[in-house]
């Protein structure tokens, strides 16, 4: 197996993970600001919900980071 | 002018950490039945999740309240970036500096802790100060 394919695979995992997390956090943060501007009295509840959603949002990209580091430092290294 | 940092919501960070360390201990003990190498690898995998996540929680709840909404969102974005960067650095450090390491135990425990972390935050939610 060509070692360059391993680096390409790791970079695809990291890149797509970063892209998806960026889009997700952008939408989440935008909606949080919008909802807080509409109903400021609910800001604390909205922050709690946004925080829980942030934890769910970055679960898969975090596992992807672990797999990519494994590919780079163990499989290719 | 720096925004006032008010504490409106009580964040149960200590309770989350205790539950996470108990879960990590149980998973590490199960892997310890396989071998000592798998046991400590599983413990390291859990720590790789817990330490950046504790940083994330600490930074996200730095600002609270509707007046600090923009600071709250900016702090969340910054904390998430640093969390992912810290996770990548910790994985790189473990794979290069610690020899030998049981990779399936490390990655499996990390993945389980990531999923368990979401469930713990869902079950033990931050509450408003009474």
N, CA and C atoms of all chains as a GROMACS GRO file, in nm:
protein
  621
    1UNK      N    1   0.085  -0.120   0.000
    1UNK     CA    2   0.000   0.000   0.000
    1UNK      C    3   0.088   0.125   0.000
    2UNK      N    4   0.053   0.215  -0.089
    2UNK     CA    5   0.130   0.339  -0.098
    2UNK      C    6   0.104   0.424   0.027
    3UNK      N    7   0.215   0.474   0.086
    3UNK     CA    8   0.201   0.548   0.212
    3UNK      C    9   0.132   0.683   0.193
    4UNK      N   10   0.142   0.735   0.068
    4UNK     CA   11   0.079   0.866   0.044
    4UNK      C   12  -0.074   0.857   0.053
    5UNK      N   13  -0.129   0.736   0.023
    5UNK     CA   14  -0.274   0.718   0.034
    5UNK      C   15  -0.321   0.733   0.179
    6UNK      N   16  -0.235   0.691   0.272
    6UNK     CA   17  -0.269   0.702   0.414
    6UNK      C   18  -0.279   0.849   0.454
    7UNK      N   19  -0.181   0.929   0.407
    7UNK     CA   20  -0.185   1.073   0.437
    7UNK      C   21  -0.307   1.140   0.373
    8UNK      N   22  -0.340   1.095   0.250
    8UNK     CA   23  -0.459   1.153   0.184
    8UNK      C   24  -0.585   1.118   0.263
    9UNK      N   25  -0.594   0.992   0.309
    9UNK     CA   26  -0.710   0.949   0.388
    9UNK      C   27  -0.722   1.031   0.517
   10UNK      N   28  -0.608   1.049   0.586
   10UNK     CA   29  -0.609   1.126   0.711
   10UNK      C   30  -0.649   1.271   0.686
   11UNK      N   31  -0.598   1.328   0.576
   11UNK     CA   32  -0.632   1.469   0.548
   11UNK      C   33  -0.779   1.484   0.510
   12UNK      N   34  -0.836   1.382   0.440
   12UNK     CA   35  -0.980   1.388   0.408
   12UNK      C   36  -1.062   1.380   0.536
   13UNK      N   37  -1.024   1.290   0.627
   13UNK     CA   38  -1.097   1.278   0.755
   13UNK      C   39  -1.093   1.411   0.830
   14UNK      N   40  -0.972   1.468   0.843
   14UNK     CA   41  -0.957   1.594   0.919
   14UNK      C   42  -1.030   1.709   0.850
   15UNK      N   43  -1.015   1.717   0.717
   15UNK     CA   44  -1.074   1.829   0.643
   15UNK      C   45  -1.226   1.827   0.647
   16UNK      N   46  -1.284   1.709   0.618
   16UNK     CA   47  -1.431   1.701   0.619
   16UNK      C   48  -1.486   1.719   0.760
   17UNK      N   49  -1.413   1.666   0.860
   17UNK     CA   50  -1.455   1.685   0.999
   17UNK      C   51  -1.455   1.832   1.038
   18UNK      N   52  -1.348   1.903   0.998
   18UNK     CA   53  -1.339   2.046   1.030
   18UNK      C   54  -1.448   2.125   0.958
   19UNK      N   55  -1.473   2.088   0.832
   19UNK     CA   56  -1.577   2.157   0.753
   19UNK      C   57  -1.715   2.139   0.817
   20UNK      N   58  -1.746   2.014   0.850
   20UNK     CA   59  -1.878   1.985   0.910
   20UNK      C   60  -1.894   2.053   1.045
   21UNK      N   61  -1.786   2.050   1.127
   21UNK     CA   62  -1.794   2.115   1.258
   21UNK      C   63  -1.809   2.266   1.242
   22UNK      N   64  -1.738   2.323   1.146
   22UNK     CA   65  -1.748   2.467   1.122
   22UNK      C   66  -1.889   2.508   1.082
   23UNK      N   67  -1.948   2.432   0.987
   23UNK     CA   68  -2.086   2.463   0.944
   23UNK      C   69  -2.182   2.448   1.061
   24UNK      N   70  -2.168   2.337   1.134
   24UNK     CA   71  -2.258   2.310   1.246
   24UNK      C   72  -2.249   2.416   1.355
   25UNK      N   73  -2.126   2.454   1.391
   25UNK     CA   74  -2.109   2.555   1.495
   25UNK      C   75  -2.153   2.693   1.448
   26UNK      N   76  -2.134   2.719   1.319
   26UNK     CA   77  -2.181   2.847   1.265
   26UNK      C   78  -2.332   2.858   1.275
   27UNK      N   79  -2.401   2.751   1.235
   27UNK     CA   80  -2.548   2.751   1.245
   27UNK      C   81  -2.593   2.760   1.390
   28UNK      N   82  -2.526   2.681   1.477
   28UNK     CA   83  -2.564   2.678   1.619
   28UNK      C   84  -2.544   2.815   1.684
   29UNK      N   85  -2.428   2.876   1.660
   29UNK     CA   86  -2.400   3.007   1.719
   29UNK      C   87  -2.492   3.115   1.664
   30UNK      N   88  -2.519   3.109   1.532
   30UNK     CA   89  -2.610   3.207   1.471
   30UNK      C   90  -2.750   3.199   1.527
   31UNK      N   91  -2.800   3.075   1.540
   31UNK     CA   92  -2.935   3.056   1.595
   31UNK      C   93  -2.940   3.097   1.742
   32UNK      N   94  -2.829   3.072   1.814
   32UNK     CA   95  -2.826   3.111   1.956
   32UNK      C   96  -2.834   3.262   1.971
   33UNK      N   97  -2.758   3.334   1.888
   33UNK     CA   98  -2.763   3.481   1.892
   33UNK      C   99  -2.902   3.533   1.854
   34UNK      N  100  -2.959   3.472   1.748
   34UNK     CA  101  -3.090   3.513   1.699
   34UNK      C  102  -3.197   3.491   1.806
   35UNK      N  103  -3.195   3.372   1.866
   35UNK     CA  104  -3.296   3.339   1.968
   35UNK      C  105  -3.277   3.425   2.094
   36UNK      N  106  -3.152   3.454   2.130
   36UNK     CA  107  -3.126   3.539   2.247
   36UNK      C  108  -3.174   3.682   2.221
   37UNK      N  109  -3.159   3.730   2.096
   37UNK     CA  110  -3.207   3.864   2.063
   37UNK      C  111  -3.360   3.870   2.066
   38UNK      N  112  -3.425   3.761   2.026
   38UNK     CA  113  -3.572   3.759   2.028
   38UNK      C  114  -3.627   3.752   2.170
   39UNK      N  115  -3.569   3.661   2.250
   39UNK     CA  116  -3.618   3.642   2.387
   39UNK      C  117  -3.501   3.642   2.484
   40UNK      N  118  -3.457   3.759   2.526
   40UNK     CA  119  -3.338   3.767   2.614
   40UNK      C  120  -3.358   3.698   2.748
   41UNK      N  121  -3.484   3.688   2.795
   41UNK     CA  122  -3.507   3.625   2.925
   41UNK      C  123  -3.480   3.475   2.922
   42UNK      N  124  -3.474   3.417   2.803
   42UNK     CA  125  -3.448   3.272   2.792
   42UNK      C  126  -3.301   3.243   2.762
   43UNK      N  127  -3.214   3.344   2.774
   43UNK     CA  128  -3.076   3.326   2.729
   43UNK      C  129  -3.004   3.212   2.801
   44UNK      N  130  -3.034   3.194   2.932
   44UNK     CA  131  -2.963   3.088   3.005
   44UNK      C  132  -3.004   2.950   2.959
   45UNK      N  133  -3.136   2.932   2.940
   45UNK     CA  134  -3.184   2.802   2.890
   45UNK      C  135  -3.130   2.775   2.751
   46UNK      N  136  -3.125   2.881   2.669
   46UNK     CA  137  -3.073   2.864   2.532
   46UNK      C  138  -2.925   2.828   2.535
   47UNK      N  139  -2.851   2.889   2.628
   47UNK     CA  140  -2.708   2.859   2.637
   47UNK      C  141  -2.687   2.713   2.679
   48UNK      N  142  -2.768   2.665   2.773
   48UNK     CA  143  -2.757   2.524   2.816
   48UNK      C  144  -2.785   2.430   2.700
   49UNK      N  145  -2.891   2.461   2.625
   49UNK     CA  146  -2.926   2.374   2.511
   49UNK      C  147  -2.818   2.380   2.403
   50UNK      N  148  -2.766   2.500   2.377
   50UNK     CA  149  -2.658   2.513   2.277
   50UNK      C  150  -2.534   2.435   2.321
   51UNK      N  151  -2.506   2.439   2.451
   51UNK     CA  152  -2.389   2.367   2.503
   51UNK      C  153  -2.405   2.216   2.486
   52UNK      N  154  -2.526   2.164   2.516
   52UNK     CA  155  -2.551   2.020   2.500
   52UNK      C  156  -2.541   1.981   2.352
   53UNK      N  157  -2.598   2.066   2.265
   53UNK     CA  158  -2.591   2.037   2.121
   53UNK      C  159  -2.447   2.044   2.071
   54UNK      N  160  -2.368   2.135   2.128
   54UNK     CA  161  -2.226   2.145   2.087
   54UNK      C  162  -2.153   2.015   2.120
   55UNK      N  163  -2.185   1.955   2.237
   55UNK     CA  164  -2.124   1.828   2.276
   55UNK      C  165  -2.158   1.717   2.179
   56UNK      N  166  -2.284   1.716   2.132
   56UNK     CA  167  -2.325   1.612   2.037
   56UNK      C  168  -2.267   1.639   1.898
   57UNK      N  169  -2.256   1.768   1.865
   57UNK     CA  170  -2.210   1.808   1.731
   57UNK      C  171  -2.066   1.767   1.704
   58UNK      N  172  -1.980   1.779   1.806
   58UNK     CA  173  -1.838   1.753   1.782
   58UNK      C  174  -1.798   1.610   1.819
   59UNK      N  175  -1.894   1.522   1.847
   59UNK     CA  176  -1.860   1.385   1.886
   59UNK      C  177  -1.791   1.310   1.772
   60UNK      N  178  -1.853   1.311   1.655
   60UNK     CA  179  -1.798   1.233   1.543
   60UNK      C  180  -1.666   1.294   1.491
   61UNK      N  181  -1.657   1.429   1.472
   61UNK     CA  182  -1.527   1.485   1.432
   61UNK      C  183  -1.413   1.457   1.530
   62UNK      N  184  -1.447   1.450   1.661
   62UNK     CA  185  -1.342   1.420   1.761
   62UNK      C  186  -1.288   1.279   1.741
   63UNK      N  187  -1.380   1.184   1.717
   63UNK     CA  188  -1.336   1.047   1.691
   63UNK      C  189  -1.255   1.044   1.561
   64UNK      N  190  -1.296   1.125   1.462
   64UNK     CA  191  -1.222   1.135   1.336
   64UNK      C  192  -1.081   1.187   1.358
   65UNK      N  193  -1.065   1.283   1.448
   65UNK     CA  194  -0.931   1.336   1.479
   65UNK      C  195  -0.844   1.224   1.536
   66UNK      N  196  -0.901   1.143   1.626
   66UNK     CA  197  -0.827   1.030   1.684
   66UNK      C  198  -0.784   0.931   1.577
   67UNK      N  199  -0.875   0.896   1.488
   67UNK     CA  200  -0.842   0.801   1.381
   67UNK      C  201  -0.736   0.859   1.286
   68UNK      N  202  -0.749   0.989   1.254
   68UNK     CA  203  -0.652   1.052   1.163
   68UNK      C  204  -0.513   1.054   1.226
   69UNK      N  205  -0.505   1.084   1.356
   69UNK     CA  206  -0.374   1.085   1.423
   69UNK      C  207  -0.314   0.943   1.425
   70UNK      N  208  -0.402   0.844   1.441
   70UNK     CA  209  -0.354   0.705   1.437
   70UNK      C  210  -0.296   0.672   1.298
   71UNK      N  211  -0.368   0.715   1.194
   71UNK     CA  212  -0.320   0.688   1.058
   71UNK      C  213  -0.185   0.757   1.033
   72UNK      N  214  -0.175   0.883   1.079
   72UNK     CA  215  -0.053   0.960   1.050
   72UNK      C  216   0.067   0.906   1.129
   73UNK      N  217   0.046   0.884   1.261
   73UNK     CA  218   0.162   0.856   1.348
   73UNK      C  219   0.191   0.708   1.367
   74UNK      N  220   0.092   0.619   1.344
   74UNK     CA  221   0.117   0.476   1.365
   74UNK      C  222   0.123   0.402   1.231
   75UNK      N  223   0.020   0.419   1.148
   75UNK     CA  224   0.016   0.344   1.022
   75UNK      C  225   0.125   0.395   0.926
   76UNK      N  226   0.133   0.529   0.911
   76UNK     CA  227   0.231   0.584   0.816
   76UNK      C  228   0.367   0.610   0.882
   77UNK      N  229   0.368   0.625   1.013
   77UNK     CA  230   0.489   0.668   1.082
   77UNK      C  231   0.590   0.559   1.110
   78UNK      N  232  -1.452   4.841   2.698
   78UNK     CA  233  -1.494   4.807   2.834
   78UNK      C  234  -1.522   4.658   2.843
   79UNK      N  235  -1.472   4.594   2.946
   79UNK     CA  236  -1.490   4.449   2.959
   79UNK      C  237  -1.628   4.421   3.017
   80UNK      N  238  -1.695   4.320   2.956
   80UNK     CA  239  -1.829   4.286   3.003
   80UNK      C  240  -1.823   4.221   3.141
   81UNK      N  241  -1.927   4.249   3.219
   81UNK     CA  242  -1.932   4.192   3.354
   81UNK      C  243  -1.958   4.041   3.342
   82UNK      N  244  -1.883   3.962   3.419
   82UNK     CA  245  -1.900   3.817   3.414
   82UNK      C  246  -1.993   3.775   3.527
   83UNK      N  247  -2.122   3.766   3.496
   83UNK     CA  248  -2.218   3.726   3.600
   83UNK      C  249  -2.234   3.576   3.600
   84UNK      N  250  -2.270   3.521   3.714
   84UNK     CA  251  -2.293   3.378   3.727
   84UNK      C  252  -2.442   3.355   3.747
   85UNK      N  253  -2.514   3.323   3.638
   85UNK     CA  254  -2.658   3.301   3.644
   85UNK      C  255  -2.689   3.153   3.654
   86UNK      N  256  -2.610   3.074   3.583
   86UNK     CA  257  -2.632   2.930   3.578
   86UNK      C  258  -2.523   2.858   3.656
   87UNK      N  259  -2.566   2.760   3.737
   87UNK     CA  260  -2.468   2.678   3.809
   87UNK      C  261  -2.427   2.563   3.719
   88UNK      N  262  -2.297   2.556   3.686
   88UNK     CA  263  -2.246   2.451   3.598
   88UNK      C  264  -2.189   2.339   3.685
   89UNK      N  265  -2.246   2.218   3.678
   89UNK     CA  266  -2.197   2.110   3.766
   89UNK      C  267  -2.071   2.044   3.711
   90UNK      N  268  -1.966   2.124   3.694
   90UNK     CA  269  -1.842   2.073   3.635
   90UNK      C  270  -1.780   1.963   3.722
   91UNK      N  271  -1.782   1.984   3.856
   91UNK     CA  272  -1.723   1.884   3.946
   91UNK      C  273  -1.800   1.752   3.938
   92UNK      N  274  -1.933   1.759   3.932
   92UNK     CA  275  -2.013   1.636   3.922
   92UNK      C  276  -1.988   1.564   3.791
   93UNK      N  277  -1.977   1.642   3.681
   93UNK     CA  278  -1.948   1.582   3.551
   93UNK      C  279  -1.812   1.511   3.555
   94UNK      N  280  -1.713   1.580   3.613
   94UNK     CA  281  -1.579   1.522   3.618
   94UNK      C  282  -1.578   1.393   3.700
   95UNK      N  283  -1.650   1.395   3.814
   95UNK     CA  284  -1.654   1.274   3.899
   95UNK      C  285  -1.718   1.158   3.823
   96UNK      N  286  -1.832   1.185   3.757
   96UNK     CA  287  -1.900   1.077   3.683
   96UNK      C  288  -1.812   1.026   3.570
   97UNK      N  289  -1.744   1.120   3.501
   97UNK     CA  290  -1.658   1.079   3.390
   97UNK      C  291  -1.540   0.995   3.439
   98UNK      N  292  -1.480   1.035   3.553
   98UNK     CA  293  -1.366   0.957   3.603
   98UNK      C  294  -1.411   0.820   3.653
   99UNK      N  295  -1.533   0.812   3.713
   99UNK     CA  296  -1.584   0.680   3.755
   99UNK      C  297  -1.607   0.592   3.632
  100UNK      N  298  -1.668   0.648   3.526
  100UNK     CA  299  -1.690   0.570   3.403
  100UNK      C  300  -1.557   0.525   3.344
  101UNK      N  301  -1.460   0.617   3.344
  101UNK     CA  302  -1.328   0.584   3.289
  101UNK      C  303  -1.261   0.473   3.370
  102UNK      N  304  -1.275   0.480   3.504
  102UNK     CA  305  -1.218   0.376   3.589
  102UNK      C  306  -1.279   0.239   3.559
  103UNK      N  307  -1.412   0.235   3.542
  103UNK     CA  308  -1.479   0.108   3.512
  103UNK      C  309  -1.432   0.052   3.378
  104UNK      N  310  -1.427   0.139   3.275
  104UNK     CA  311  -1.384   0.092   3.142
  104UNK      C  312  -1.238   0.045   3.147
  105UNK      N  313  -1.153   0.119   3.220
  105UNK     CA  314  -1.012   0.080   3.230
  105UNK      C  315  -0.997  -0.054   3.302
  106UNK      N  316  -1.078  -0.076   3.408
  106UNK     CA  317  -1.072  -0.204   3.480
  106UNK      C  318  -1.113  -0.320   3.388
  107UNK      N  319  -1.215  -0.294   3.304
  107UNK     CA  320  -1.258  -0.400   3.210
  107UNK      C  321  -1.144  -0.432   3.112
  108UNK      N  322  -1.077  -0.326   3.062
  108UNK     CA  323  -0.964  -0.350   2.971
  108UNK      C  324  -0.845  -0.413   3.044
  109UNK      N  325  -0.835  -0.385   3.176
  109UNK     CA  326  -0.725  -0.441   3.255
  109UNK      C  327  -0.735  -0.594   3.262
  110UNK      N  328  -0.858  -0.647   3.249
  110UNK     CA  329  -0.875  -0.792   3.246
  110UNK      C  330  -0.808  -0.852   3.122
  111UNK      N  331  -0.801  -0.771   3.015
  111UNK     CA  332  -0.735  -0.816   2.893
  111UNK      C  333  -0.584  -0.818   2.913
  112UNK      N  334  -0.529  -0.703   2.952
  112UNK     CA  335  -0.385  -0.693   2.984
  112UNK      C  336  -0.360  -0.558   3.051
  113UNK      N  337  -0.244  -0.547   3.118
  113UNK     CA  338  -0.208  -0.420   3.183
  113UNK      C  339  -0.189  -0.310   3.078
  114UNK      N  340  -0.128  -0.349   2.965
  114UNK     CA  341  -0.106  -0.253   2.855
  114UNK      C  342  -0.240  -0.194   2.807
  115UNK      N  343  -0.340  -0.282   2.788
  115UNK     CA  344  -0.471  -0.234   2.744
  115UNK      C  345  -0.535  -0.147   2.851
  116UNK      N  346  -0.514  -0.180   2.979
  116UNK     CA  347  -0.571  -0.102   3.089
  116UNK      C  348  -0.521   0.040   3.091
  117UNK      N  349  -0.387   0.057   3.086
  117UNK     CA  350  -0.338   0.196   3.091
  117UNK      C  351  -0.361   0.270   2.960
  118UNK      N  352  -0.366   0.197   2.848
  118UNK     CA  353  -0.399   0.262   2.721
  118UNK      C  354  -0.542   0.316   2.724
  119UNK      N  355  -0.634   0.236   2.780
  119UNK     CA  356  -0.773   0.280   2.792
  119UNK      C  357  -0.783   0.404   2.882
  120UNK      N  358  -0.706   0.404   2.992
  120UNK     CA  359  -0.708   0.520   3.083
  120UNK      C  360  -0.657   0.646   3.012
  121UNK      N  361  -0.551   0.630   2.934
  121UNK     CA  362  -0.497   0.746   2.860
  121UNK      C  363  -0.599   0.794   2.757
  122UNK      N  364  -0.667   0.698   2.689
  122UNK     CA  365  -0.770   0.736   2.591
  122UNK      C  366  -0.881   0.818   2.654
  123UNK      N  367  -0.921   0.780   2.776
  123UNK     CA  368  -1.024   0.857   2.846
  123UNK      C  369  -0.975   0.994   2.886
  124UNK      N  370  -0.849   1.001   2.932
  124UNK     CA  371  -0.792   1.132   2.972
  124UNK      C  372  -0.784   1.227   2.854
  125UNK      N  373  -0.755   1.172   2.734
  125UNK     CA  374  -0.747   1.257   2.614
  125UNK      C  375  -0.881   1.325   2.589
  126UNK      N  376  -0.992   1.258   2.626
  126UNK     CA  377  -1.122   1.324   2.611
  126UNK      C  378  -1.150   1.420   2.727
  127UNK      N  379  -1.122   1.376   2.851
  127UNK     CA  380  -1.168   1.452   2.968
  127UNK      C  381  -1.099   1.588   2.981
  128UNK      N  382  -0.968   1.592   2.958
  128UNK     CA  383  -0.894   1.717   2.982
  128UNK      C  384  -0.937   1.829   2.884
  129UNK      N  385  -0.939   1.805   2.750
  129UNK     CA  386  -0.985   1.914   2.661
  129UNK      C  387  -1.132   1.951   2.684
  130UNK      N  388  -1.212   1.851   2.723
  130UNK     CA  389  -1.354   1.879   2.743
  130UNK      C  390  -1.377   1.966   2.867
  131UNK      N  391  -1.299   1.942   2.972
  131UNK     CA  392  -1.309   2.026   3.092
  131UNK      C  393  -1.272   2.171   3.058
  132UNK      N  394  -1.170   2.187   2.974
  132UNK     CA  395  -1.131   2.321   2.927
  132UNK      C  396  -1.247   2.387   2.850
  133UNK      N  397  -1.312   2.306   2.763
  133UNK     CA  398  -1.424   2.356   2.682
  133UNK      C  399  -1.537   2.406   2.773
  134UNK      N  400  -1.574   2.326   2.872
  134UNK     CA  401  -1.684   2.364   2.963
  134UNK      C  402  -1.647   2.491   3.039
  135UNK      N  403  -1.523   2.497   3.086
  135UNK     CA  404  -1.477   2.614   3.162
  135UNK      C  405  -1.487   2.742   3.078
  136UNK      N  406  -1.450   2.732   2.950
  136UNK     CA  407  -1.449   2.852   2.866
  136UNK      C  408  -1.590   2.888   2.816
  137UNK      N  409  -1.674   2.787   2.787
  137UNK     CA  410  -1.808   2.815   2.735
  137UNK      C  411  -1.890   2.894   2.837
  138UNK      N  412  -1.880   2.857   2.964
  138UNK     CA  413  -1.960   2.924   3.067
  138UNK      C  414  -1.888   3.041   3.131
  139UNK      N  415  -1.791   3.098   3.060
  139UNK     CA  416  -1.721   3.215   3.112
  139UNK      C  417  -1.816   3.336   3.111
  140UNK      N  418  -1.896   3.348   3.006
  140UNK     CA  419  -1.991   3.459   2.993
  140UNK      C  420  -2.132   3.405   2.995
  141UNK      N  421  -2.221   3.471   3.068
  141UNK     CA  422  -2.360   3.429   3.075
  141UNK      C  423  -2.450   3.552   3.068
  142UNK      N  424  -2.574   3.529   3.024
  142UNK     CA  425  -2.670   3.639   3.019
  142UNK      C  426  -2.685   3.696   2.880
  143UNK      N  427  -2.803   3.756   2.855
  143UNK     CA  428  -2.834   3.807   2.721
  143UNK      C  429  -2.742   3.921   2.678
  144UNK      N  430  -2.695   4.002   2.774
  144UNK     CA  431  -2.608   4.116   2.739
  144UNK      C  432  -2.473   4.069   2.686
  145UNK      N  433  -2.431   3.950   2.728
  145UNK     CA  434  -2.301   3.898   2.685
  145UNK      C  435  -2.315   3.790   2.578
  146UNK      N  436  -2.427   3.794   2.502
  146UNK     CA  437  -2.453   3.685   2.405
  146UNK      C  438  -2.341   3.675   2.301
  147UNK      N  439  -2.293   3.790   2.251
  147UNK     CA  440  -2.189   3.785   2.149
  147UNK      C  441  -2.058   3.730   2.206
  148UNK      N  442  -2.029   3.767   2.332
  148UNK     CA  443  -1.907   3.714   2.395
  148UNK      C  444  -1.920   3.564   2.421
  149UNK      N  445  -2.044   3.523   2.456
  149UNK     CA  446  -2.073   3.382   2.483
  149UNK      C  447  -2.046   3.297   2.358
  150UNK      N  448  -2.097   3.343   2.242
  150UNK     CA  449  -2.080   3.268   2.117
  150UNK      C  450  -1.932   3.270   2.074
  151UNK      N  451  -1.867   3.385   2.087
  151UNK     CA  452  -1.725   3.393   2.050
  151UNK      C  453  -1.642   3.300   2.138
  152UNK      N  454  -1.676   3.297   2.268
  152UNK     CA  455  -1.604   3.211   2.360
  152UNK      C  456  -1.626   3.063   2.326
  153UNK      N  457  -1.749   3.030   2.282
  153UNK     CA  458  -1.779   2.891   2.245
  153UNK      C  459  -1.699   2.849   2.122
  154UNK      N  460  -1.691   2.936   2.021
  154UNK     CA  461  -1.614   2.905   1.899
  154UNK      C  462  -1.466   2.884   1.933
  155UNK      N  463  -1.414   2.977   2.015
  155UNK     CA  464  -1.271   2.969   2.050
  155UNK      C  465  -1.243   2.842   2.130
  156UNK      N  466  -1.333   2.813   2.225
  156UNK     CA  467  -1.314   2.694   2.310
  156UNK      C  468  -1.319   2.567   2.227
  157UNK      N  469  -1.409   2.562   2.128
  157UNK     CA  470  -1.420   2.442   2.045
  157UNK      C  471  -1.293   2.423   1.961
  158UNK      N  472  -1.241   2.533   1.905
  158UNK     CA  473  -1.116   2.522   1.826
  158UNK      C  474  -1.003   2.470   1.913
  159UNK      N  475  -0.990   2.527   2.033
  159UNK     CA  476  -0.880   2.486   2.121
  159UNK      C  477  -0.899   2.341   2.166
  160UNK      N  478  -1.025   2.300   2.187
  160UNK     CA  479  -1.052   2.162   2.230
  160UNK      C  480  -1.007   2.062   2.123
  161UNK      N  481  -1.042   2.089   1.997
  161UNK     CA  482  -1.004   1.997   1.889
  161UNK      C  483  -0.851   1.997   1.871
  162UNK      N  484  -0.790   2.115   1.881
  162UNK     CA  485  -0.645   2.124   1.868
  162UNK      C  486  -0.576   2.047   1.981
  163UNK      N  487  -0.626   2.063   2.105
  163UNK     CA  488  -0.568   1.991   2.220
  163UNK      C  489  -0.581   1.840   2.202
  164UNK      N  490  -0.699   1.796   2.152
  164UNK     CA  491  -0.720   1.652   2.131
  164UNK      C  492  -0.620   1.598   2.030
  165UNK      N  493  -0.601   1.672   1.919
  165UNK     CA  494  -0.505   1.628   1.817
  165UNK      C  495  -0.363   1.623   1.874
  166UNK      N  496  -0.327   1.725   1.952
  166UNK     CA  497  -0.191   1.729   2.011
  166UNK      C  498  -0.172   1.613   2.109
  167UNK      N  499  -0.273   1.586   2.191
  167UNK     CA  500  -0.261   1.476   2.288
  167UNK      C  501  -0.249   1.341   2.217
  168UNK      N  502  -0.329   1.320   2.111
  168UNK     CA  503  -0.318   1.195   2.036
  168UNK      C  504  -0.180   1.182   1.974
  169UNK      N  505  -0.132   1.290   1.912
  169UNK     CA  506   0.001   1.287   1.850
  169UNK      C  507   0.108   1.258   1.956
  170UNK      N  508   0.097   1.320   2.073
  170UNK     CA  509   0.195   1.298   2.180
  170UNK      C  510   0.192   1.153   2.227
  171UNK      N  511   0.073   1.097   2.243
  171UNK     CA  512   0.062   0.958   2.290
  171UNK      C  513   0.121   0.862   2.188
  172UNK      N  514   0.088   0.883   2.059
  172UNK     CA  515   0.135   0.790   1.957
  172UNK      C  516   0.286   0.801   1.933
  173UNK      N  517   0.344   0.917   1.962
  173UNK     CA  518   0.489   0.932   1.938
  173UNK      C  519   0.571   0.906   2.065
  174UNK      N  520   0.520   0.945   2.182
  174UNK     CA  521   0.602   0.939   2.304
  174UNK      C  522   0.582   0.812   2.386
  175UNK      N  523   0.460   0.758   2.388
  175UNK     CA  524   0.433   0.641   2.472
  175UNK      C  525   0.448   0.514   2.390
  176UNK      N  526   0.536   0.430   2.435
  176UNK     CA  527   0.565   0.305   2.361
  176UNK      C  528   0.581   0.192   2.463
  177UNK      N  529   0.507   0.084   2.458
  177UNK     CA  530   0.403   0.049   2.362
  177UNK      C  531   0.267   0.103   2.406
  178UNK      N  532   0.172   0.105   2.314
  178UNK     CA  533   0.036   0.147   2.346
  178UNK      C  534  -0.062   0.054   2.273
  179UNK      N  535  -0.170   0.018   2.343
  179UNK     CA  536  -0.271  -0.072   2.284
  179UNK      C  537  -0.374   0.017   2.213
  180UNK      N  538  -0.360   0.028   2.081
  180UNK     CA  539  -0.440   0.125   2.005
  180UNK      C  540  -0.591   0.098   2.010
  181UNK      N  541  -0.639  -0.028   1.995
  181UNK     CA  542  -0.784  -0.050   2.004
  181UNK      C  543  -0.843  -0.006   2.138
  182UNK      N  544  -0.772  -0.034   2.248
  182UNK     CA  545  -0.822   0.008   2.380
  182UNK      C  546  -0.828   0.160   2.389
  183UNK      N  547  -0.722   0.225   2.340
  183UNK     CA  548  -0.714   0.372   2.345
  183UNK      C  549  -0.828   0.437   2.266
  184UNK      N  550  -0.846   0.394   2.140
  184UNK     CA  551  -0.948   0.457   2.055
  184UNK      C  552  -1.089   0.419   2.100
  185UNK      N  553  -1.108   0.293   2.142
  185UNK     CA  554  -1.241   0.250   2.186
  185UNK      C  555  -1.284   0.329   2.310
  186UNK      N  556  -1.194   0.341   2.407
  186UNK     CA  557  -1.228   0.414   2.530
  186UNK      C  558  -1.254   0.561   2.500
  187UNK      N  559  -1.173   0.618   2.410
  187UNK     CA  560  -1.196   0.758   2.372
  187UNK      C  561  -1.334   0.775   2.311
  188UNK      N  562  -1.371   0.685   2.216
  188UNK     CA  563  -1.502   0.696   2.150
  188UNK      C  564  -1.616   0.678   2.251
  189UNK      N  565  -1.600   0.581   2.342
  189UNK     CA  566  -1.705   0.559   2.443
  189UNK      C  567  -1.719   0.680   2.534
  190UNK      N  568  -1.605   0.740   2.572
  190UNK     CA  569  -1.611   0.858   2.661
  190UNK      C  570  -1.672   0.979   2.590
  191UNK      N  571  -1.646   0.993   2.460
  191UNK     CA  572  -1.707   1.102   2.383
  191UNK      C  573  -1.859   1.089   2.386
  192UNK      N  574  -1.909   0.967   2.360
  192UNK     CA  575  -2.053   0.945   2.358
  192UNK      C  576  -2.111   0.957   2.499
  193UNK      N  577  -2.038   0.901   2.598
  193UNK     CA  578  -2.086   0.909   2.737
  193UNK      C  579  -2.090   1.054   2.786
  194UNK      N  580  -1.993   1.135   2.740
  194UNK     CA  581  -1.990   1.276   2.780
  194UNK      C  582  -2.116   1.349   2.739
  195UNK      N  583  -2.163   1.322   2.615
  195UNK     CA  584  -2.289   1.384   2.569
  195UNK      C  585  -2.407   1.341   2.653
  196UNK      N  586  -2.411   1.212   2.685
  196UNK     CA  587  -2.523   1.159   2.764
  196UNK      C  588  -2.520   1.218   2.907
  197UNK      N  589  -2.399   1.227   2.966
  197UNK     CA  590  -2.386   1.282   3.102
  197UNK      C  591  -2.433   1.427   3.106
  198UNK      N  592  -2.395   1.506   3.003
  198UNK     CA  593  -2.437   1.646   3.000
  198UNK      C  594  -2.587   1.659   2.977
  199UNK      N  595  -2.646   1.559   2.910
  199UNK     CA  596  -2.791   1.560   2.889
  199UNK      C  597  -2.863   1.526   3.020
  200UNK      N  598  -2.810   1.431   3.094
  200UNK     CA  599  -2.878   1.386   3.217
  200UNK      C  600  -2.855   1.482   3.334
  201UNK      N  601  -2.730   1.530   3.350
  201UNK     CA  602  -2.698   1.623   3.460
  201UNK      C  603  -2.679   1.761   3.398
  202UNK      N  604  -2.789   1.835   3.384
  202UNK     CA  605  -2.784   1.964   3.315
  202UNK      C  606  -2.750   2.078   3.410
  203UNK      N  607  -2.690   2.185   3.356
  203UNK     CA  608  -2.669   2.304   3.438
  203UNK      C  609  -2.804   2.362   3.484
  204UNK      N  610  -2.809   2.406   3.609
  204UNK     CA  611  -2.933   2.458   3.667
  204UNK      C  612  -2.915   2.606   3.700
  205UNK      N  613  -3.024   2.685   3.695
  205UNK     CA  614  -3.012   2.826   3.738
  205UNK      C  615  -2.991   2.834   3.890
  206UNK      N  616  -2.917   2.938   3.933
  206UNK     CA  617  -2.895   2.960   4.077
  206UNK      C  618  -3.028   2.990   4.143
  207UNK      N  619  -3.055   2.931   4.258
  207UNK     CA  620  -3.180   2.958   4.331
  207UNK      C  621  -3.156   3.066   4.435
   0.00000   0.00000   0.00000
